[in-house]
Amino acid sequence: MVGLLDRWSKKKQKEQLQKKVRQDVPAEKSVVKDAPASAKGGKDKSVKTHSIAYKVLVHPLVTEKSAVAESLNKYCFIVSGSATKIQVKKAVEEIYGVKPLAVNMANVQGRRVRFGRNMGRRSDFKKATVTLPKGKSISIHEGV
């Protein structure tokens, strides 16, 4: 019971501190008004969309099978588990500047592996195969 009362009293102390700080701040407000939107903590849409795009596309999947698929204008990416086809399509368009024709998704189950006598399991992941129009290509091997 005492722990609950401590929480409320700490909350009241915080609120009182914030009220005192707000009363002392008016001179600093004029400085904040002249700052750009990103410095004020405002929403800068270009930064927000790119950060979401990079969260959707985790990294390109570079395997022998995906290298063969690149000759057919199909590129494979590992994407976040909650990503949808529409989000992947927008992310590829923002990052690489190419509008995909189609996006196929697959949930890949992690394989069972063995480390000496111990059995383990690789993590599950979500894979997206992006089909680009003819004549368009992206370079995903630069950072690999």
Biotite code that builds the C-alpha atoms (Angstrom):
import biotite.structure as struc

atoms = struc.array([
    struc.Atom([0.000, 0.000, 0.000], chain_id="A", res_id=1, res_name="MET", atom_name="CA", element="C"),
    struc.Atom([2.835, 2.358, 0.792], chain_id="A", res_id=2, res_name="VAL", atom_name="CA", element="C"),
    struc.Atom([4.301, 1.815, -2.699], chain_id="A", res_id=3, res_name="GLY", atom_name="CA", element="C"),
    struc.Atom([1.108, 3.103, -4.331], chain_id="A", res_id=4, res_name="LEU", atom_name="CA", element="C"),
    struc.Atom([1.074, 6.231, -2.201], chain_id="A", res_id=5, res_name="LEU", atom_name="CA", element="C"),
    struc.Atom([4.721, 6.885, -3.062], chain_id="A", res_id=6, res_name="ASP", atom_name="CA", element="C"),
    struc.Atom([3.862, 6.775, -6.763], chain_id="A", res_id=7, res_name="ARG", atom_name="CA", element="C"),
    struc.Atom([1.159, 9.408, -6.399], chain_id="A", res_id=8, res_name="TRP", atom_name="CA", element="C"),
    struc.Atom([3.294, 11.671, -4.258], chain_id="A", res_id=9, res_name="SER", atom_name="CA", element="C"),
    struc.Atom([6.170, 11.438, -6.759], chain_id="A", res_id=10, res_name="LYS", atom_name="CA", element="C"),
    struc.Atom([3.760, 12.274, -9.570], chain_id="A", res_id=11, res_name="LYS", atom_name="CA", element="C"),
    struc.Atom([2.538, 15.367, -7.705], chain_id="A", res_id=12, res_name="LYS", atom_name="CA", element="C"),
    struc.Atom([6.128, 16.466, -7.078], chain_id="A", res_id=13, res_name="GLN", atom_name="CA", element="C"),
    struc.Atom([6.899, 16.122, -10.805], chain_id="A", res_id=14, res_name="LYS", atom_name="CA", element="C"),
    struc.Atom([3.854, 18.201, -11.731], chain_id="A", res_id=15, res_name="GLU", atom_name="CA", element="C"),
    struc.Atom([4.852, 20.944, -9.300], chain_id="A", res_id=16, res_name="GLN", atom_name="CA", element="C"),
    struc.Atom([8.390, 20.991, -10.717], chain_id="A", res_id=17, res_name="LEU", atom_name="CA", element="C"),
    struc.Atom([7.039, 21.286, -14.278], chain_id="A", res_id=18, res_name="GLN", atom_name="CA", element="C"),
    struc.Atom([4.796, 24.210, -13.268], chain_id="A", res_id=19, res_name="LYS", atom_name="CA", element="C"),
    struc.Atom([7.778, 26.035, -11.788], chain_id="A", res_id=20, res_name="LYS", atom_name="CA", element="C"),
    struc.Atom([9.851, 25.412, -14.912], chain_id="A", res_id=21, res_name="VAL", atom_name="CA", element="C"),
    struc.Atom([7.037, 26.668, -17.169], chain_id="A", res_id=22, res_name="ARG", atom_name="CA", element="C"),
    struc.Atom([6.868, 29.924, -15.230], chain_id="A", res_id=23, res_name="GLN", atom_name="CA", element="C"),
    struc.Atom([10.619, 30.508, -15.659], chain_id="A", res_id=24, res_name="ASP", atom_name="CA", element="C"),
    struc.Atom([10.758, 29.708, -19.413], chain_id="A", res_id=25, res_name="VAL", atom_name="CA", element="C"),
    struc.Atom([9.073, 32.693, -21.236], chain_id="A", res_id=26, res_name="PRO", atom_name="CA", element="C"),
    struc.Atom([12.407, 34.304, -22.195], chain_id="A", res_id=27, res_name="ALA", atom_name="CA", element="C"),
    struc.Atom([13.520, 31.126, -23.994], chain_id="A", res_id=28, res_name="GLU", atom_name="CA", element="C"),
    struc.Atom([10.347, 30.735, -26.071], chain_id="A", res_id=29, res_name="LYS", atom_name="CA", element="C"),
    struc.Atom([11.357, 33.427, -28.546], chain_id="A", res_id=30, res_name="SER", atom_name="CA", element="C"),
    struc.Atom([14.524, 31.463, -29.347], chain_id="A", res_id=31, res_name="VAL", atom_name="CA", element="C"),
    struc.Atom([12.523, 28.315, -30.069], chain_id="A", res_id=32, res_name="VAL", atom_name="CA", element="C"),
    struc.Atom([10.181, 30.122, -32.491], chain_id="A", res_id=33, res_name="LYS", atom_name="CA", element="C"),
    struc.Atom([13.054, 31.066, -34.779], chain_id="A", res_id=34, res_name="ASP", atom_name="CA", element="C"),
    struc.Atom([14.386, 27.491, -34.935], chain_id="A", res_id=35, res_name="ALA", atom_name="CA", element="C"),
    struc.Atom([13.506, 25.272, -37.943], chain_id="A", res_id=36, res_name="PRO", atom_name="CA", element="C"),
    struc.Atom([10.657, 22.743, -37.709], chain_id="A", res_id=37, res_name="ALA", atom_name="CA", element="C"),
    struc.Atom([12.982, 19.774, -37.220], chain_id="A", res_id=38, res_name="SER", atom_name="CA", element="C"),
    struc.Atom([14.733, 21.448, -34.267], chain_id="A", res_id=39, res_name="ALA", atom_name="CA", element="C"),
    struc.Atom([11.396, 22.212, -32.575], chain_id="A", res_id=40, res_name="LYS", atom_name="CA", element="C"),
    struc.Atom([10.417, 18.566, -32.776], chain_id="A", res_id=41, res_name="GLY", atom_name="CA", element="C"),
    struc.Atom([7.867, 19.254, -35.505], chain_id="A", res_id=42, res_name="GLY", atom_name="CA", element="C"),
    struc.Atom([7.054, 16.689, -38.144], chain_id="A", res_id=43, res_name="LYS", atom_name="CA", element="C"),
    struc.Atom([9.460, 16.751, -41.059], chain_id="A", res_id=44, res_name="ASP", atom_name="CA", element="C"),
    struc.Atom([7.701, 14.482, -43.565], chain_id="A", res_id=45, res_name="LYS", atom_name="CA", element="C"),
    struc.Atom([10.755, 13.622, -45.675], chain_id="A", res_id=46, res_name="SER", atom_name="CA", element="C"),
    struc.Atom([12.683, 12.314, -42.676], chain_id="A", res_id=47, res_name="VAL", atom_name="CA", element="C"),
    struc.Atom([9.653, 10.433, -41.359], chain_id="A", res_id=48, res_name="LYS", atom_name="CA", element="C"),
    struc.Atom([8.911, 8.586, -44.614], chain_id="A", res_id=49, res_name="THR", atom_name="CA", element="C"),
    struc.Atom([12.522, 7.566, -45.151], chain_id="A", res_id=50, res_name="HIS", atom_name="CA", element="C"),
    struc.Atom([12.845, 6.234, -41.635], chain_id="A", res_id=51, res_name="SER", atom_name="CA", element="C"),
    struc.Atom([9.706, 4.144, -42.155], chain_id="A", res_id=52, res_name="ILE", atom_name="CA", element="C"),
    struc.Atom([10.965, 2.903, -45.531], chain_id="A", res_id=53, res_name="ALA", atom_name="CA", element="C"),
    struc.Atom([14.226, 1.739, -43.988], chain_id="A", res_id=54, res_name="TYR", atom_name="CA", element="C"),
    struc.Atom([12.318, 0.014, -41.183], chain_id="A", res_id=55, res_name="LYS", atom_name="CA", element="C"),
    struc.Atom([10.156, -1.857, -43.688], chain_id="A", res_id=56, res_name="VAL", atom_name="CA", element="C"),
    struc.Atom([13.067, -3.083, -45.856], chain_id="A", res_id=57, res_name="LEU", atom_name="CA", element="C"),
    struc.Atom([15.500, -4.638, -43.385], chain_id="A", res_id=58, res_name="VAL", atom_name="CA", element="C"),
    struc.Atom([18.117, -5.677, -45.978], chain_id="A", res_id=59, res_name="HIS", atom_name="CA", element="C"),
    struc.Atom([18.396, -7.308, -49.407], chain_id="A", res_id=60, res_name="PRO", atom_name="CA", element="C"),
    struc.Atom([18.494, -11.102, -49.517], chain_id="A", res_id=61, res_name="LEU", atom_name="CA", element="C"),
    struc.Atom([21.613, -12.160, -51.395], chain_id="A", res_id=62, res_name="VAL", atom_name="CA", element="C"),
    struc.Atom([21.604, -15.870, -52.240], chain_id="A", res_id=63, res_name="THR", atom_name="CA", element="C"),
    struc.Atom([22.261, -17.916, -55.368], chain_id="A", res_id=64, res_name="GLU", atom_name="CA", element="C"),
    struc.Atom([18.535, -18.229, -55.973], chain_id="A", res_id=65, res_name="LYS", atom_name="CA", element="C"),
    struc.Atom([17.977, -14.466, -55.636], chain_id="A", res_id=66, res_name="SER", atom_name="CA", element="C"),
    struc.Atom([20.924, -13.786, -57.977], chain_id="A", res_id=67, res_name="ALA", atom_name="CA", element="C"),
    struc.Atom([19.263, -15.929, -60.653], chain_id="A", res_id=68, res_name="VAL", atom_name="CA", element="C"),
    struc.Atom([15.951, -14.130, -60.048], chain_id="A", res_id=69, res_name="ALA", atom_name="CA", element="C"),
    struc.Atom([17.664, -10.759, -60.650], chain_id="A", res_id=70, res_name="GLU", atom_name="CA", element="C"),
    struc.Atom([18.103, -11.714, -64.310], chain_id="A", res_id=71, res_name="SER", atom_name="CA", element="C"),
    struc.Atom([14.278, -11.836, -64.455], chain_id="A", res_id=72, res_name="LEU", atom_name="CA", element="C"),
    struc.Atom([14.018, -8.368, -62.808], chain_id="A", res_id=73, res_name="ASN", atom_name="CA", element="C"),
    struc.Atom([12.980, -9.866, -59.460], chain_id="A", res_id=74, res_name="LYS", atom_name="CA", element="C"),
    struc.Atom([14.748, -8.687, -56.306], chain_id="A", res_id=75, res_name="TYR", atom_name="CA", element="C"),
    struc.Atom([14.428, -10.289, -52.861], chain_id="A", res_id=76, res_name="CYS", atom_name="CA", element="C"),
    struc.Atom([14.400, -8.403, -49.574], chain_id="A", res_id=77, res_name="PHE", atom_name="CA", element="C"),
    struc.Atom([14.056, -9.395, -45.950], chain_id="A", res_id=78, res_name="ILE", atom_name="CA", element="C"),
    struc.Atom([11.310, -7.174, -44.559], chain_id="A", res_id=79, res_name="VAL", atom_name="CA", element="C"),
    struc.Atom([9.901, -6.522, -41.100], chain_id="A", res_id=80, res_name="SER", atom_name="CA", element="C"),
    struc.Atom([7.404, -9.071, -39.813], chain_id="A", res_id=81, res_name="GLY", atom_name="CA", element="C"),
    struc.Atom([4.483, -6.647, -39.872], chain_id="A", res_id=82, res_name="SER", atom_name="CA", element="C"),
    struc.Atom([5.181, -5.236, -43.364], chain_id="A", res_id=83, res_name="ALA", atom_name="CA", element="C"),
    struc.Atom([2.486, -5.392, -46.042], chain_id="A", res_id=84, res_name="THR", atom_name="CA", element="C"),
    struc.Atom([2.818, -5.518, -49.818], chain_id="A", res_id=85, res_name="LYS", atom_name="CA", element="C"),
    struc.Atom([1.776, -1.891, -50.148], chain_id="A", res_id=86, res_name="ILE", atom_name="CA", element="C"),
    struc.Atom([4.342, -0.744, -47.579], chain_id="A", res_id=87, res_name="GLN", atom_name="CA", element="C"),
    struc.Atom([7.103, -2.713, -49.342], chain_id="A", res_id=88, res_name="VAL", atom_name="CA", element="C"),
    struc.Atom([6.109, -1.228, -52.715], chain_id="A", res_id=89, res_name="LYS", atom_name="CA", element="C"),
    struc.Atom([6.248, 2.324, -51.322], chain_id="A", res_id=90, res_name="LYS", atom_name="CA", element="C"),
    struc.Atom([9.546, 1.658, -49.536], chain_id="A", res_id=91, res_name="ALA", atom_name="CA", element="C"),
    struc.Atom([11.236, 0.359, -52.714], chain_id="A", res_id=92, res_name="VAL", atom_name="CA", element="C"),
    struc.Atom([9.925, 3.356, -54.629], chain_id="A", res_id=93, res_name="GLU", atom_name="CA", element="C"),
    struc.Atom([11.271, 5.810, -52.009], chain_id="A", res_id=94, res_name="GLU", atom_name="CA", element="C"),
    struc.Atom([14.672, 4.196, -51.491], chain_id="A", res_id=95, res_name="ILE", atom_name="CA", element="C"),
    struc.Atom([15.554, 3.070, -55.022], chain_id="A", res_id=96, res_name="TYR", atom_name="CA", element="C"),
    struc.Atom([13.371, 5.409, -57.105], chain_id="A", res_id=97, res_name="GLY", atom_name="CA", element="C"),
    struc.Atom([11.782, 2.600, -59.149], chain_id="A", res_id=98, res_name="VAL", atom_name="CA", element="C"),
    struc.Atom([8.073, 1.771, -59.057], chain_id="A", res_id=99, res_name="LYS", atom_name="CA", element="C"),
    struc.Atom([7.615, -2.036, -58.768], chain_id="A", res_id=100, res_name="PRO", atom_name="CA", element="C"),
    struc.Atom([5.088, -3.931, -60.877], chain_id="A", res_id=101, res_name="LEU", atom_name="CA", element="C"),
    struc.Atom([4.350, -6.563, -58.235], chain_id="A", res_id=102, res_name="ALA", atom_name="CA", element="C"),
    struc.Atom([5.328, -7.639, -54.737], chain_id="A", res_id=103, res_name="VAL", atom_name="CA", element="C"),
    struc.Atom([5.119, -11.228, -53.509], chain_id="A", res_id=104, res_name="ASN", atom_name="CA", element="C"),
    struc.Atom([5.473, -12.026, -49.799], chain_id="A", res_id=105, res_name="MET", atom_name="CA", element="C"),
    struc.Atom([6.485, -15.218, -47.992], chain_id="A", res_id=106, res_name="ALA", atom_name="CA", element="C"),
    struc.Atom([6.871, -16.095, -44.323], chain_id="A", res_id=107, res_name="ASN", atom_name="CA", element="C"),
    struc.Atom([10.007, -18.227, -44.091], chain_id="A", res_id=108, res_name="VAL", atom_name="CA", element="C"),
    struc.Atom([10.226, -20.615, -41.153], chain_id="A", res_id=109, res_name="GLN", atom_name="CA", element="C"),
    struc.Atom([13.566, -20.820, -39.356], chain_id="A", res_id=110, res_name="GLY", atom_name="CA", element="C"),
    struc.Atom([15.430, -24.079, -39.828], chain_id="A", res_id=111, res_name="ARG", atom_name="CA", element="C"),
    struc.Atom([16.524, -26.409, -37.071], chain_id="A", res_id=112, res_name="ARG", atom_name="CA", element="C"),
    struc.Atom([20.278, -26.386, -36.638], chain_id="A", res_id=113, res_name="VAL", atom_name="CA", element="C"),
    struc.Atom([22.740, -28.181, -34.437], chain_id="A", res_id=114, res_name="ARG", atom_name="CA", element="C"),
    struc.Atom([25.627, -26.709, -32.495], chain_id="A", res_id=115, res_name="PHE", atom_name="CA", element="C"),
    struc.Atom([27.588, -29.747, -31.309], chain_id="A", res_id=116, res_name="GLY", atom_name="CA", element="C"),
    struc.Atom([25.186, -31.675, -29.101], chain_id="A", res_id=117, res_name="ARG", atom_name="CA", element="C"),
    struc.Atom([22.822, -28.748, -28.688], chain_id="A", res_id=118, res_name="ASN", atom_name="CA", element="C"),
    struc.Atom([19.841, -28.290, -30.957], chain_id="A", res_id=119, res_name="MET", atom_name="CA", element="C"),
    struc.Atom([18.900, -24.785, -31.963], chain_id="A", res_id=120, res_name="GLY", atom_name="CA", element="C"),
    struc.Atom([16.670, -22.945, -34.358], chain_id="A", res_id=121, res_name="ARG", atom_name="CA", element="C"),
    struc.Atom([17.253, -20.051, -36.735], chain_id="A", res_id=122, res_name="ARG", atom_name="CA", element="C"),
    struc.Atom([14.869, -17.117, -36.573], chain_id="A", res_id=123, res_name="SER", atom_name="CA", element="C"),
    struc.Atom([11.761, -16.893, -38.746], chain_id="A", res_id=124, res_name="ASP", atom_name="CA", element="C"),
    struc.Atom([11.687, -14.018, -41.222], chain_id="A", res_id=125, res_name="PHE", atom_name="CA", element="C"),
    struc.Atom([9.492, -12.443, -43.869], chain_id="A", res_id=126, res_name="LYS", atom_name="CA", element="C"),
    struc.Atom([10.709, -12.299, -47.450], chain_id="A", res_id=127, res_name="LYS", atom_name="CA", element="C"),
    struc.Atom([9.453, -9.993, -50.194], chain_id="A", res_id=128, res_name="ALA", atom_name="CA", element="C"),
    struc.Atom([10.120, -10.594, -53.890], chain_id="A", res_id=129, res_name="THR", atom_name="CA", element="C"),
    struc.Atom([9.777, -7.359, -55.847], chain_id="A", res_id=130, res_name="VAL", atom_name="CA", element="C"),
    struc.Atom([9.215, -7.469, -59.634], chain_id="A", res_id=131, res_name="THR", atom_name="CA", element="C"),
    struc.Atom([10.450, -4.416, -61.547], chain_id="A", res_id=132, res_name="LEU", atom_name="CA", element="C"),
    struc.Atom([9.438, -3.293, -65.049], chain_id="A", res_id=133, res_name="PRO", atom_name="CA", element="C"),
    struc.Atom([11.612, -4.248, -68.032], chain_id="A", res_id=134, res_name="LYS", atom_name="CA", element="C"),
    struc.Atom([14.657, -2.049, -68.447], chain_id="A", res_id=135, res_name="GLY", atom_name="CA", element="C"),
    struc.Atom([14.666, -0.981, -64.791], chain_id="A", res_id=136, res_name="LYS", atom_name="CA", element="C"),
    struc.Atom([17.135, -2.312, -62.255], chain_id="A", res_id=137, res_name="SER", atom_name="CA", element="C"),
    struc.Atom([18.452, -1.530, -58.794], chain_id="A", res_id=138, res_name="ILE", atom_name="CA", element="C"),
    struc.Atom([21.883, -2.071, -57.313], chain_id="A", res_id=139, res_name="SER", atom_name="CA", element="C"),
    struc.Atom([21.510, -4.041, -54.080], chain_id="A", res_id=140, res_name="ILE", atom_name="CA", element="C"),
    struc.Atom([25.034, -5.519, -54.024], chain_id="A", res_id=141, res_name="HIS", atom_name="CA", element="C"),
    struc.Atom([26.854, -2.244, -53.273], chain_id="A", res_id=142, res_name="GLU", atom_name="CA", element="C"),
    struc.Atom([26.865, -2.551, -49.475], chain_id="A", res_id=143, res_name="GLY", atom_name="CA", element="C"),
    struc.Atom([27.179, -6.342, -49.368], chain_id="A", res_id=144, res_name="VAL", atom_name="CA", element="C"),
])
